[in-house]
Amino acid sequence: MTKKFQRNIENFKCENCGNEVTGNGYTNHCPKCLYSKHVDINPGDRASSCGGLMEPISIEKKNGEERIIHRCKKCGFEKANKIEKDDNFDLIIEISKKQK
């Protein structure tokens, strides 16, 4: 059984927009376009074989924390990720407006 969280410090090139992202061990999406990639079952384990792009579809607030909801474009899996300070705030607002 894998741990619920495994910290992996990885840099990556966003497959959606091409942005070069410097990872810090908690980085799980592109701060420019907010897309993620379906590579984990539990955070950081890299155990998912899907590999699909995960589109930011909505914003939710849970326990006082705002999170981006991502949906895999390949398999439909949904996952929430914390909004980070360097995320594209204009895009977060745009996604929030689409929900209303």
Backbone hydrogen bonds, N-H to C=O, Kabsch-Sander energy under -0.5 kcal/mol:
donor,donor_aa,acceptor,acceptor_aa,energy
6,Q,43,P,-2.6
8,N,6,Q,-0.6
8,N,25,G,-0.7
10,E,8,N,-0.9
12,F,21,V,-2.2
14,C,12,F,-0.6
14,C,19,N,-3.0
18,G,14,C,-1.6
21,V,12,F,-3.4
21,V,19,N,-0.6
23,G,21,V,-0.7
30,C,35,Y,-2.9
34,L,30,C,-1.8
36,S,54,M,-2.3
38,H,52,G,-3.2
39,V,37,K,-1.7
41,I,42,N,-0.6
45,D,42,N,-2.4
48,S,39,V,-2.0
51,G,38,H,-2.4
54,M,36,S,-2.6
55,E,53,L,-0.6
55,E,71,R,-2.5
57,I,55,E,-0.7
57,I,69,I,-3.0
58,S,69,I,-1.2
60,E,67,R,-2.6
62,K,60,E,-0.5
62,K,65,E,-2.8
65,E,62,K,-1.8
67,R,60,E,-3.1
68,I,81,N,-3.2
69,I,58,S,-3.2
70,H,68,I,-0.6
70,H,79,K,-3.1
71,R,55,E,-2.3
72,C,77,F,-3.0
73,K,53,L,-3.3
76,G,72,C,-1.4
79,K,70,H,-2.1
81,N,68,I,-2.5
83,I,66,E,-1.8
87,D,84,E,-1.8
88,N,31,P,-2.1
89,F,87,D,-1.0
92,I,88,N,-1.9
93,I,89,F,-2.3
94,E,90,D,-2.1
95,I,91,L,-2.5
96,S,92,I,-2.2
97,K,93,I,-2.3
98,K,94,E,-1.4
99,Q,95,I,-0.7
99,Q,96,S,-0.9
100,K,96,S,-0.5
100,K,97,K,-1.0
